[in-house]
C-alpha cells in the first residue's frame, strides 16, 4: 500500500498531520508549488453546453438537473451514448454492438450485488472500451461524487490504461471507497478492504471533495447550481489528488478548434498550438489513435499548416487545396501565388493575406474533399439549384404579369405590364444581388474572380455557332412606348442575367457535389456544365413561349427545335469557358459576343 499512499500525497509517519486530524490535499502544500494544467473546458455546441477534457477530445459530457430518458429510449439512443447513475430509467445494460451503455445501480437490479457507477466506469475502461474510436456523449442528471468520479474515469481513460499502473494506483482507493459507500452505505466501509489508516485518509479526501456539494445543499441552492461548472471544479480537485505537474511534462498544449469525420473512420482535426506540426501530430496520435487522418494546425490568426497523417485515405491533400481555393475569400485565382497549396502530404494556407475562413469552415471543406457525395446528396443539390433559379425567374416574371392583371381587375383596359427590357433589368438585379450575397463568401465557387488563362478562347466558335442557332437570350421589341435608352439596356442586361443565374448561381451551387475542370487541366464536360446548360435551355424555351414572349430565338425567324440545340451548345460552351477561366466574366463576354453576332447577322 505504500505506492498508493504516496500517490495520494500521504506520509503516514507524520505526527503533525495526525494531530491536525485531516488529510492535506496537494493544493494545501504551498502556493509556490507548480500548478497543474487546466485540462477541462466548458464549450457550447448546437445543442447546449458540454464539458470536455483536452486529453479526451472525443468525449462530451452533459450534466443537467432532472435529465432522464426512459429505458427504451436509452437502448435506442444514438451510438456513442453513455448514461450515468439514473440518467436513464430502468436496469443497467451494456450494448457493445450499438456502443450504448447505462452505468447505474438503482433500478431493475439487486443493488447489494452491483458496483457503483464510478466502479462500473473503471471496469468498462479497463476491460478495453476504446473511447478514441468514435465520438461519445456522456449524460448525467446530478453531480454527486459517484457520478463525478465516473466522469473523471471516462475523461482520463488514456492515463488509466497506460502500461504504468501509477495513475490507477493513485485513484483506485478513492474509487473503491466511494463506490462501496454509494452502493452499500457508510457503515460498510470495511468492504473496501483498505487498511485502517489508509481508510481514514481516503475518507478525509472524500469529505473534502464533497464539501462544496454539502454546503450548496445546506443552503438550498443545489437545485439551481451550475452542474457543469461544479463538475469541472471537482474534476480539477481530483486531478490535484492524483497528479503532480511532472505528469504533464511531455504533454503538448493543444486547443482543438474543430473536428470532423472524413473517410474510413478517420478524422480531420483543426487545432492551435505553440508547438510545431510534428509535436502536435505526436500528441494527437495519442489522443485519437489510428483515427487521426488530417491535421490543420493554426499557426497564427489567419495562417494554417496542413498535414496528411494517414497515407491510406482515398485522396491526398491536393484535393483539399482545390476545394479550399474555391471557397476561401482570401485565396487568389489560378495565376495567383496567394493560394492554399503544398505537397501531397504537407501544405499551408495563402501566404500573403492568410485565410479568411473560420476553423469550422476549414474542417467542413476537409470533410467534403475526402467524402464522395452520395446520390441523395447530389440530387438534393440539383433540386436546390433548380428551385433557386426558378424562384428568381418567377419573381421577375411576376413583375411582368401582375401589374397587367391588377390593372385589368381594376378596369384599366391596357393594364400596367412591364416591358421585356424592364424584365431584363429586374432579372439581372435580382440575380446579381443573390450572386453577390453567396459569391462574396466563396468567390472561387461562384466565379467571382479575374479570368485566368486564355485557353477558353477555343470555345468561342462553338459559342457563336450556338448563338446563331438561337441559343442566346435577346429581349423582344417592346409593344408599348418605353424610354429610348431602355431597349439597348435590356439587350445588355438579359444576357448578363442569364449568365449570373445559370453560370453563376446554378453552376456554383453544383460544384460542391461534382467535379469540374481546372484552368490548364484536361478538357472535360463536367456535370455542372451539363446541368446548368440544361436549366438554361429549359427556361429559354419558357421565356420564348407565345404566352410569355419575353425573349426571341432568331430575330425574324420561326421558333423551331433549332434554338433548343443552339441553347444547349451555347450553354455548354459558356459553362466550360467559365470553368477554364475560373471567372463568370468570360461567360458573360461570350453571351454578349453571341448576341452581337445574332444582331449583326440579322441585318446582313
ABEGO torsion letter per residue (X at the ends): XAAAAAAAGBBAABAAAAAAGBBBBAAAAEAABBBBBBABBBBBBAAEBBBBBAABAABBBBBBBGBBBBAAAAAABBBGBBBBGGABBEBBBBBAAAGBBBBBAABGBBAAABBBAAAAAAAAAAAGBBAAABBBBBBBABABAAAAAAAAAAAAAAAAABABAAAAAAAAAAAAAAAAAAAAEAAAAAAAGBBAAAAAAAAAAAAAAAAAAAAAAAAGAAAABBAAAAAAAAAAAAAAAABBAAAAAABBBBBBABBBBABGGBBBBBBBBABBAAAAAAAAAAAAEAABABBBBBABAABBBBBBABAABABBAAAAAAAAAAABAABBBAABABBBBEBAABBBBBAAAEBABBAAAAAAAAAAAABBBBAAAAAAAAAAAAAAAAAAAAAAAAAAAAAAAAAAAAGBAAEABBBAAAAAAAAAAAAAAAAAAAAAABAAAAGBBBBBEAAAAAAAAAAAAAAAAGABBBBBBBABBBBAAAAAAAAAAAAAAAAAAAAAAAAAAAAAABBBBBBGBBBBBBAAAAAAAAAAAAAAAAAABAAAGABBABBGBBBBAAAAAAAAAAAAAAAAAAAAAGBAAAAAAAAAAAAAAAAAAAAX
